[in-house]
């Protein structure tokens, strides 16, 4: 058996916020993980679809990013974008 080669193996403190809200298109159940690990970006876990993305303010400005990352329609992404614009700075 060969030695395992780690690129990194860190333990950090993180703050997790759980949010559930009903939009016009669908219900959103999210876990938002804040740490200093990803250059100020937030790990957003969509607990209904089991998808996640590491998102910062720059990503929110990318057209089609939320649709691609979470596999959702433009309408569903618009209501998610409204929420994320309020909490990600």
PDB file as gemmi writes it, atoms N, CA and C in Angstrom:
CRYST1    1.000    1.000    1.000  90.00  90.00  90.00 P 1                      
ATOM      1  N   UNK A   1       0.847  -1.180   0.000  1.00  0.00           N  
ATOM      2  CA  UNK A   1       0.000   0.000   0.000  1.00  0.00           C  
ATOM      3  C   UNK A   1       0.893   1.244   0.000  1.00  0.00           C  
ATOM      4  N   UNK A   2       0.601   2.179  -0.883  1.00  0.00           N  
ATOM      5  CA  UNK A   2       1.421   3.387  -0.973  1.00  0.00           C  
ATOM      6  C   UNK A   2       0.932   4.442   0.015  1.00  0.00           C  
ATOM      7  N   UNK A   3       1.809   5.408   0.287  1.00  0.00           N  
ATOM      8  CA  UNK A   3       1.433   6.516   1.171  1.00  0.00           C  
ATOM      9  C   UNK A   3       0.445   7.426   0.471  1.00  0.00           C  
ATOM     10  N   UNK A   4      -0.497   7.908   1.243  1.00  0.00           N  
ATOM     11  CA  UNK A   4      -1.494   8.833   0.697  1.00  0.00           C  
ATOM     12  C   UNK A   4      -0.861  10.220   0.542  1.00  0.00           C  
ATOM     13  N   UNK A   5      -1.089  10.851  -0.579  1.00  0.00           N  
ATOM     14  CA  UNK A   5      -0.570  12.191  -0.835  1.00  0.00           C  
ATOM     15  C   UNK A   5      -1.711  13.196  -0.702  1.00  0.00           C  
ATOM     16  N   UNK A   6      -1.683  14.003   0.335  1.00  0.00           N  
ATOM     17  CA  UNK A   6      -2.714  15.016   0.565  1.00  0.00           C  
ATOM     18  C   UNK A   6      -2.314  16.335  -0.076  1.00  0.00           C  
ATOM     19  N   UNK A   7      -3.237  16.955  -0.760  1.00  0.00           N  
ATOM     20  CA  UNK A   7      -3.013  18.326  -1.226  1.00  0.00           C  
ATOM     21  C   UNK A   7      -3.209  19.293  -0.075  1.00  0.00           C  
ATOM     22  N   UNK A   8      -4.186  18.990   0.781  1.00  0.00           N  
ATOM     23  CA  UNK A   8      -4.358  19.689   2.054  1.00  0.00           C  
ATOM     24  C   UNK A   8      -5.237  18.851   2.955  1.00  0.00           C  
ATOM     25  N   UNK A   9      -5.116  19.103   4.237  1.00  0.00           N  
ATOM     26  CA  UNK A   9      -5.919  18.408   5.252  1.00  0.00           C  
ATOM     27  C   UNK A   9      -6.056  19.377   6.416  1.00  0.00           C  
ATOM     28  N   UNK A  10      -7.029  20.272   6.324  1.00  0.00           N  
ATOM     29  CA  UNK A  10      -7.209  21.348   7.300  1.00  0.00           C  
ATOM     30  C   UNK A  10      -8.498  21.167   8.083  1.00  0.00           C  
ATOM     31  N   UNK A  11      -8.510  21.676   9.279  1.00  0.00           N  
ATOM     32  CA  UNK A  11      -9.725  21.764  10.072  1.00  0.00           C  
ATOM     33  C   UNK A  11      -9.950  23.235  10.382  1.00  0.00           C  
ATOM     34  N   UNK A  12     -11.151  23.733  10.062  1.00  0.00           N  
ATOM     35  CA  UNK A  12     -11.465  25.144  10.311  1.00  0.00           C  
ATOM     36  C   UNK A  12     -12.805  25.259  11.021  1.00  0.00           C  
ATOM     37  N   UNK A  13     -13.015  26.399  11.637  1.00  0.00           N  
ATOM     38  CA  UNK A  13     -14.300  26.720  12.232  1.00  0.00           C  
ATOM     39  C   UNK A  13     -15.208  27.261  11.132  1.00  0.00           C  
ATOM     40  N   UNK A  14     -16.464  26.872  11.162  1.00  0.00           N  
ATOM     41  CA  UNK A  14     -17.426  27.359  10.179  1.00  0.00           C  
ATOM     42  C   UNK A  14     -18.739  27.684  10.883  1.00  0.00           C  
ATOM     43  N   UNK A  15     -19.468  28.611  10.297  1.00  0.00           N  
ATOM     44  CA  UNK A  15     -20.795  28.962  10.798  1.00  0.00           C  
ATOM     45  C   UNK A  15     -21.798  28.486   9.760  1.00  0.00           C  
ATOM     46  N   UNK A  16     -22.837  27.792  10.206  1.00  0.00           N  
ATOM     47  CA  UNK A  16     -23.850  27.280   9.285  1.00  0.00           C  
ATOM     48  C   UNK A  16     -25.189  27.913   9.598  1.00  0.00           C  
ATOM     49  N   UNK A  17     -25.854  28.384   8.553  1.00  0.00           N  
ATOM     50  CA  UNK A  17     -27.196  28.963   8.676  1.00  0.00           C  
ATOM     51  C   UNK A  17     -28.144  28.102   7.849  1.00  0.00           C  
ATOM     52  N   UNK A  18     -29.247  27.686   8.463  1.00  0.00           N  
ATOM     53  CA  UNK A  18     -30.259  26.910   7.756  1.00  0.00           C  
ATOM     54  C   UNK A  18     -31.447  27.822   7.474  1.00  0.00           C  
ATOM     55  N   UNK A  19     -31.870  27.861   6.206  1.00  0.00           N  
ATOM     56  CA  UNK A  19     -32.953  28.738   5.782  1.00  0.00           C  
ATOM     57  C   UNK A  19     -33.934  27.944   4.932  1.00  0.00           C  
ATOM     58  N   UNK A  20     -35.215  28.129   5.210  1.00  0.00           N  
ATOM     59  CA  UNK A  20     -36.256  27.536   4.385  1.00  0.00           C  
ATOM     60  C   UNK A  20     -37.257  28.641   4.072  1.00  0.00           C  
ATOM     61  N   UNK A  21     -37.567  28.816   2.794  1.00  0.00           N  
ATOM     62  CA  UNK A  21     -38.570  29.801   2.421  1.00  0.00           C  
ATOM     63  C   UNK A  21     -39.340  29.323   1.209  1.00  0.00           C  
ATOM     64  N   UNK A  22     -40.548  29.826   1.101  1.00  0.00           N  
ATOM     65  CA  UNK A  22     -41.422  29.470  -0.009  1.00  0.00           C  
ATOM     66  C   UNK A  22     -41.398  30.595  -1.020  1.00  0.00           C  
ATOM     67  N   UNK A  23     -41.004  30.283  -2.239  1.00  0.00           N  
ATOM     68  CA  UNK A  23     -41.028  31.263  -3.307  1.00  0.00           C  
ATOM     69  C   UNK A  23     -42.287  31.077  -4.146  1.00  0.00           C  
ATOM     70  N   UNK A  24     -42.401  31.883  -5.187  1.00  0.00           N  
ATOM     71  CA  UNK A  24     -43.537  31.738  -6.096  1.00  0.00           C  
ATOM     72  C   UNK A  24     -43.439  30.431  -6.891  1.00  0.00           C  
ATOM     73  N   UNK A  25     -42.223  29.999  -7.177  1.00  0.00           N  
ATOM     74  CA  UNK A  25     -41.990  28.823  -8.021  1.00  0.00           C  
ATOM     75  C   UNK A  25     -41.798  27.539  -7.228  1.00  0.00           C  
ATOM     76  N   UNK A  26     -41.136  27.620  -6.078  1.00  0.00           N  
ATOM     77  CA  UNK A  26     -40.846  26.411  -5.310  1.00  0.00           C  
ATOM     78  C   UNK A  26     -40.409  26.755  -3.901  1.00  0.00           C  
ATOM     79  N   UNK A  27     -40.323  25.733  -3.077  1.00  0.00           N  
ATOM     80  CA  UNK A  27     -39.777  25.850  -1.729  1.00  0.00           C  
ATOM     81  C   UNK A  27     -38.262  25.714  -1.824  1.00  0.00           C  
ATOM     82  N   UNK A  28     -37.565  26.490  -1.006  1.00  0.00           N  
ATOM     83  CA  UNK A  28     -36.103  26.434  -0.954  1.00  0.00           C  
ATOM     84  C   UNK A  28     -35.685  26.060   0.459  1.00  0.00           C  
ATOM     85  N   UNK A  29     -34.939  24.968   0.599  1.00  0.00           N  
ATOM     86  CA  UNK A  29     -34.353  24.551   1.869  1.00  0.00           C  
ATOM     87  C   UNK A  29     -32.844  24.565   1.687  1.00  0.00           C  
ATOM     88  N   UNK A  30     -32.208  25.525   2.328  1.00  0.00           N  
ATOM     89  CA  UNK A  30     -30.786  25.756   2.099  1.00  0.00           C  
ATOM     90  C   UNK A  30     -29.987  25.670   3.384  1.00  0.00           C  
ATOM     91  N   UNK A  31     -28.752  25.244   3.256  1.00  0.00           N  
ATOM     92  CA  UNK A  31     -27.760  25.364   4.318  1.00  0.00           C  
ATOM     93  C   UNK A  31     -26.659  26.251   3.750  1.00  0.00           C  
ATOM     94  N   UNK A  32     -26.323  27.304   4.468  1.00  0.00           N  
ATOM     95  CA  UNK A  32     -25.287  28.234   4.038  1.00  0.00           C  
ATOM     96  C   UNK A  32     -24.116  28.097   4.995  1.00  0.00           C  
ATOM     97  N   UNK A  33     -22.969  27.737   4.472  1.00  0.00           N  
ATOM     98  CA  UNK A  33     -21.790  27.504   5.300  1.00  0.00           C  
ATOM     99  C   UNK A  33     -20.779  28.623   5.045  1.00  0.00           C  
ATOM    100  N   UNK A  34     -20.477  29.342   6.124  1.00  0.00           N  
ATOM    101  CA  UNK A  34     -19.536  30.456   6.069  1.00  0.00           C  
ATOM    102  C   UNK A  34     -18.227  30.027   6.727  1.00  0.00           C  
ATOM    103  N   UNK A  35     -17.123  30.209   6.021  1.00  0.00           N  
ATOM    104  CA  UNK A  35     -15.803  29.955   6.602  1.00  0.00           C  
ATOM    105  C   UNK A  35     -14.815  30.870   5.890  1.00  0.00           C  
ATOM    106  N   UNK A  36     -13.583  30.835   6.337  1.00  0.00           N  
ATOM    107  CA  UNK A  36     -12.563  31.643   5.669  1.00  0.00           C  
ATOM    108  C   UNK A  36     -11.832  30.829   4.600  1.00  0.00           C  
ATOM    109  N   UNK A  37     -12.372  29.711   4.247  1.00  0.00           N  
ATOM    110  CA  UNK A  37     -11.722  28.763   3.347  1.00  0.00           C  
ATOM    111  C   UNK A  37     -11.788  29.154   1.871  1.00  0.00           C  
ATOM    112  N   UNK A  38     -12.871  29.746   1.419  1.00  0.00           N  
ATOM    113  CA  UNK A  38     -13.098  29.956  -0.014  1.00  0.00           C  
ATOM    114  C   UNK A  38     -13.119  31.427  -0.411  1.00  0.00           C  
ATOM    115  N   UNK A  39     -12.153  32.183   0.084  1.00  0.00           N  
ATOM    116  CA  UNK A  39     -11.974  33.577  -0.310  1.00  0.00           C  
ATOM    117  C   UNK A  39     -13.229  34.411  -0.110  1.00  0.00           C  
ATOM    118  N   UNK A  40     -13.924  34.194   1.004  1.00  0.00           N  
ATOM    119  CA  UNK A  40     -15.111  34.978   1.324  1.00  0.00           C  
ATOM    120  C   UNK A  40     -16.389  34.485   0.676  1.00  0.00           C  
ATOM    121  N   UNK A  41     -16.311  33.419  -0.087  1.00  0.00           N  
ATOM    122  CA  UNK A  41     -17.512  32.872  -0.712  1.00  0.00           C  
ATOM    123  C   UNK A  41     -18.234  31.952   0.265  1.00  0.00           C  
ATOM    124  N   UNK A  42     -19.500  31.684  -0.011  1.00  0.00           N  
ATOM    125  CA  UNK A  42     -20.351  30.886   0.863  1.00  0.00           C  
ATOM    126  C   UNK A  42     -20.680  29.576   0.159  1.00  0.00           C  
ATOM    127  N   UNK A  43     -20.623  28.475   0.897  1.00  0.00           N  
ATOM    128  CA  UNK A  43     -21.052  27.190   0.341  1.00  0.00           C  
ATOM    129  C   UNK A  43     -22.560  27.122   0.534  1.00  0.00           C  
ATOM    130  N   UNK A  44     -23.292  27.036  -0.560  1.00  0.00           N  
ATOM    131  CA  UNK A  44     -24.754  26.963  -0.524  1.00  0.00           C  
ATOM    132  C   UNK A  44     -25.157  25.528  -0.861  1.00  0.00           C  
ATOM    133  N   UNK A  45     -25.812  24.871   0.096  1.00  0.00           N  
ATOM    134  CA  UNK A  45     -26.304  23.505  -0.116  1.00  0.00           C  
ATOM    135  C   UNK A  45     -27.808  23.563  -0.295  1.00  0.00           C  
ATOM    136  N   UNK A  46     -28.299  23.069  -1.413  1.00  0.00           N  
ATOM    137  CA  UNK A  46     -29.739  22.940  -1.630  1.00  0.00           C  
ATOM    138  C   UNK A  46     -30.119  21.546  -1.151  1.00  0.00           C  
ATOM    139  N   UNK A  47     -30.763  21.474  -0.007  1.00  0.00           N  
ATOM    140  CA  UNK A  47     -31.038  20.187   0.621  1.00  0.00           C  
ATOM    141  C   UNK A  47     -32.162  19.411  -0.065  1.00  0.00           C  
ATOM    142  N   UNK A  48     -32.953  20.063  -0.903  1.00  0.00           N  
ATOM    143  CA  UNK A  48     -34.001  19.359  -1.630  1.00  0.00           C  
ATOM    144  C   UNK A  48     -33.467  18.641  -2.868  1.00  0.00           C  
ATOM    145  N   UNK A  49     -32.472  19.243  -3.501  1.00  0.00           N  
ATOM    146  CA  UNK A  49     -31.941  18.641  -4.732  1.00  0.00           C  
ATOM    147  C   UNK A  49     -30.583  17.971  -4.526  1.00  0.00           C  
ATOM    148  N   UNK A  50     -30.020  18.103  -3.320  1.00  0.00           N  
ATOM    149  CA  UNK A  50     -28.692  17.543  -3.030  1.00  0.00           C  
ATOM    150  C   UNK A  50     -27.608  18.117  -3.942  1.00  0.00           C  
ATOM    151  N   UNK A  51     -27.725  19.403  -4.255  1.00  0.00           N  
ATOM    152  CA  UNK A  51     -26.712  20.082  -5.065  1.00  0.00           C  
ATOM    153  C   UNK A  51     -26.125  21.205  -4.243  1.00  0.00           C  
ATOM    154  N   UNK A  52     -24.914  21.616  -4.578  1.00  0.00           N  
ATOM    155  CA  UNK A  52     -24.284  22.715  -3.864  1.00  0.00           C  
ATOM    156  C   UNK A  52     -23.422  23.534  -4.806  1.00  0.00           C  
ATOM    157  N   UNK A  53     -23.097  24.735  -4.352  1.00  0.00           N  
ATOM    158  CA  UNK A  53     -22.191  25.602  -5.097  1.00  0.00           C  
ATOM    159  C   UNK A  53     -21.482  26.514  -4.102  1.00  0.00           C  
ATOM    160  N   UNK A  54     -20.280  26.913  -4.457  1.00  0.00           N  
ATOM    161  CA  UNK A  54     -19.533  27.896  -3.683  1.00  0.00           C  
ATOM    162  C   UNK A  54     -19.763  29.229  -4.380  1.00  0.00           C  
ATOM    163  N   UNK A  55     -20.452  30.140  -3.682  1.00  0.00           N  
ATOM    164  CA  UNK A  55     -20.975  31.331  -4.345  1.00  0.00           C  
ATOM    165  C   UNK A  55     -20.515  32.603  -3.644  1.00  0.00           C  
ATOM    166  N   UNK A  56     -20.082  33.548  -4.452  1.00  0.00           N  
ATOM    167  CA  UNK A  56     -19.750  34.888  -4.003  1.00  0.00           C  
ATOM    168  C   UNK A  56     -20.526  35.892  -4.823  1.00  0.00           C  
ATOM    169  N   UNK A  57     -20.371  37.142  -4.492  1.00  0.00           N  
ATOM    170  CA  UNK A  57     -21.083  38.217  -5.186  1.00  0.00           C  
ATOM    171  C   UNK A  57     -20.792  38.188  -6.692  1.00  0.00           C  
ATOM    172  N   UNK A  58     -19.554  37.863  -7.065  1.00  0.00           N  
ATOM    173  CA  UNK A  58     -19.202  37.797  -8.487  1.00  0.00           C  
ATOM    174  C   UNK A  58     -19.977  36.702  -9.217  1.00  0.00           C  
ATOM    175  N   UNK A  59     -20.220  35.590  -8.550  1.00  0.00           N  
ATOM    176  CA  UNK A  59     -20.968  34.492  -9.173  1.00  0.00           C  
ATOM    177  C   UNK A  59     -22.429  34.857  -9.393  1.00  0.00           C  
ATOM    178  N   UNK A  60     -22.977  35.653  -8.487  1.00  0.00           N  
ATOM    179  CA  UNK A  60     -24.381  36.061  -8.620  1.00  0.00           C  
ATOM    180  C   UNK A  60     -24.604  36.946  -9.843  1.00  0.00           C  
ATOM    181  N   UNK A  61     -23.547  37.577 -10.316  1.00  0.00           N  
ATOM    182  CA  UNK A  61     -23.649  38.452 -11.488  1.00  0.00           C  
ATOM    183  C   UNK A  61     -23.519  37.681 -12.804  1.00  0.00           C  
ATOM    184  N   UNK A  62     -23.083  36.427 -12.718  1.00  0.00           N  
ATOM    185  CA  UNK A  62     -22.912  35.598 -13.916  1.00  0.00           C  
ATOM    186  C   UNK A  62     -24.267  35.088 -14.396  1.00  0.00           C  
ATOM    187  N   UNK A  63     -24.631  35.458 -15.591  1.00  0.00           N  
ATOM    188  CA  UNK A  63     -25.913  35.021 -16.151  1.00  0.00           C  
ATOM    189  C   UNK A  63     -25.934  33.504 -16.319  1.00  0.00           C  
ATOM    190  N   UNK A  64     -26.977  32.877 -15.804  1.00  0.00           N  
ATOM    191  CA  UNK A  64     -27.145  31.443 -15.943  1.00  0.00           C  
ATOM    192  C   UNK A  64     -26.392  30.595 -14.927  1.00  0.00           C  
ATOM    193  N   UNK A  65     -25.652  31.233 -14.029  1.00  0.00           N  
ATOM    194  CA  UNK A  65     -24.834  30.470 -13.081  1.00  0.00           C  
ATOM    195  C   UNK A  65     -25.680  29.638 -12.121  1.00  0.00           C  
ATOM    196  N   UNK A  66     -26.695  30.241 -11.523  1.00  0.00           N  
ATOM    197  CA  UNK A  66     -27.527  29.505 -10.570  1.00  0.00           C  
ATOM    198  C   UNK A  66     -28.311  28.388 -11.251  1.00  0.00           C  
ATOM    199  N   UNK A  67     -28.763  28.650 -12.468  1.00  0.00           N  
ATOM    200  CA  UNK A  67     -29.478  27.628 -13.223  1.00  0.00           C  
ATOM    201  C   UNK A  67     -28.588  26.404 -13.432  1.00  0.00           C  
ATOM    202  N   UNK A  68     -27.341  26.662 -13.813  1.00  0.00           N  
ATOM    203  CA  UNK A  68     -26.391  25.583 -14.054  1.00  0.00           C  
ATOM    204  C   UNK A  68     -26.003  24.882 -12.752  1.00  0.00           C  
ATOM    205  N   UNK A  69     -25.643  25.648 -11.737  1.00  0.00           N  
ATOM    206  CA  UNK A  69     -25.136  25.074 -10.488  1.00  0.00           C  
ATOM    207  C   UNK A  69     -26.179  24.224  -9.771  1.00  0.00           C  
ATOM    208  N   UNK A  70     -27.433  24.668  -9.782  1.00  0.00           N  
ATOM    209  CA  UNK A  70     -28.472  23.964  -9.043  1.00  0.00           C  
ATOM    210  C   UNK A  70     -29.444  23.198  -9.934  1.00  0.00           C  
ATOM    211  N   UNK A  71     -29.253  23.254 -11.247  1.00  0.00           N  
ATOM    212  CA  UNK A  71     -30.111  22.514 -12.165  1.00  0.00           C  
ATOM    213  C   UNK A  71     -31.564  22.950 -12.088  1.00  0.00           C  
ATOM    214  N   UNK A  72     -31.772  24.276 -12.071  1.00  0.00           N  
ATOM    215  CA  UNK A  72     -33.127  24.812 -11.923  1.00  0.00           C  
ATOM    216  C   UNK A  72     -33.474  25.731 -13.090  1.00  0.00           C  
ATOM    217  N   UNK A  73     -34.762  26.033 -13.213  1.00  0.00           N  
ATOM    218  CA  UNK A  73     -35.228  26.908 -14.291  1.00  0.00           C  
ATOM    219  C   UNK A  73     -34.843  28.359 -14.016  1.00  0.00           C  
ATOM    220  N   UNK A  74     -34.978  29.165 -15.032  1.00  0.00           N  
ATOM    221  CA  UNK A  74     -34.670  30.594 -14.913  1.00  0.00           C  
ATOM    222  C   UNK A  74     -35.569  31.261 -13.873  1.00  0.00           C  
ATOM    223  N   UNK A  75     -36.827  30.865 -13.814  1.00  0.00           N  
ATOM    224  CA  UNK A  75     -37.779  31.448 -12.860  1.00  0.00           C  
ATOM    225  C   UNK A  75     -37.406  31.092 -11.425  1.00  0.00           C  
ATOM    226  N   UNK A  76     -37.055  29.838 -11.197  1.00  0.00           N  
ATOM    227  CA  UNK A  76     -36.644  29.408  -9.855  1.00  0.00           C  
ATOM    228  C   UNK A  76     -35.325  30.065  -9.457  1.00  0.00           C  
ATOM    229  N   UNK A  77     -34.435  30.205 -10.415  1.00  0.00           N  
ATOM    230  CA  UNK A  77     -33.151  30.859 -10.148  1.00  0.00           C  
ATOM    231  C   UNK A  77     -33.344  32.325  -9.790  1.00  0.00           C  
ATOM    232  N   UNK A  78     -34.329  32.980 -10.389  1.00  0.00           N  
ATOM    233  CA  UNK A  78     -34.580  34.398 -10.116  1.00  0.00           C  
ATOM    234  C   UNK A  78     -34.985  34.608  -8.662  1.00  0.00           C  
ATOM    235  N   UNK A  79     -35.846  33.742  -8.114  1.00  0.00           N  
ATOM    236  CA  UNK A  79     -36.233  33.917  -6.719  1.00  0.00           C  
ATOM    237  C   UNK A  79     -35.101  33.533  -5.775  1.00  0.00           C  
ATOM    238  N   UNK A  80     -34.278  32.567  -6.147  1.00  0.00           N  
ATOM    239  CA  UNK A  80     -33.104  32.231  -5.345  1.00  0.00           C  
ATOM    240  C   UNK A  80     -32.102  33.378  -5.383  1.00  0.00           C  
ATOM    241  N   UNK A  81     -31.929  33.969  -6.541  1.00  0.00           N  
ATOM    242  CA  UNK A  81     -31.025  35.112  -6.691  1.00  0.00           C  
ATOM    243  C   UNK A  81     -31.466  36.279  -5.819  1.00  0.00           C  
ATOM    244  N   UNK A  82     -32.753  36.562  -5.768  1.00  0.00           N  
ATOM    245  CA  UNK A  82     -33.260  37.633  -4.902  1.00  0.00           C  
ATOM    246  C   UNK A  82     -32.820  37.417  -3.460  1.00  0.00           C  
ATOM    247  N   UNK A  83     -32.972  36.191  -2.972  1.00  0.00           N  
ATOM    248  CA  UNK A  83     -32.580  35.876  -1.600  1.00  0.00           C  
ATOM    249  C   UNK A  83     -31.076  35.986  -1.414  1.00  0.00           C  
ATOM    250  N   UNK A  84     -30.309  35.377  -2.302  1.00  0.00           N  
ATOM    251  CA  UNK A  84     -28.857  35.366  -2.144  1.00  0.00           C  
ATOM    252  C   UNK A  84     -28.254  36.765  -2.253  1.00  0.00           C  
ATOM    253  N   UNK A  85     -28.860  37.638  -3.053  1.00  0.00           N  
ATOM    254  CA  UNK A  85     -28.383  39.016  -3.137  1.00  0.00           C  
ATOM    255  C   UNK A  85     -28.530  39.755  -1.811  1.00  0.00           C  
ATOM    256  N   UNK A  86     -29.494  39.348  -0.988  1.00  0.00           N  
ATOM    257  CA  UNK A  86     -29.688  39.966   0.317  1.00  0.00           C  
ATOM    258  C   UNK A  86     -28.656  39.524   1.333  1.00  0.00           C  
ATOM    259  N   UNK A  87     -28.128  38.317   1.202  1.00  0.00           N  
ATOM    260  CA  UNK A  87     -27.274  37.779   2.257  1.00  0.00           C  
ATOM    261  C   UNK A  87     -25.802  37.643   1.906  1.00  0.00           C  
ATOM    262  N   UNK A  88     -25.470  37.666   0.620  1.00  0.00           N  
ATOM    263  CA  UNK A  88     -24.062  37.536   0.211  1.00  0.00           C  
ATOM    264  C   UNK A  88     -23.542  38.913  -0.182  1.00  0.00           C  
ATOM    265  N   UNK A  89     -22.511  39.355   0.532  1.00  0.00           N  
ATOM    266  CA  UNK A  89     -21.924  40.670   0.210  1.00  0.00           C  
ATOM    267  C   UNK A  89     -20.474  40.545  -0.121  1.00  0.00           C  
TER     268      UNK A  89                                                      
END                                                                             
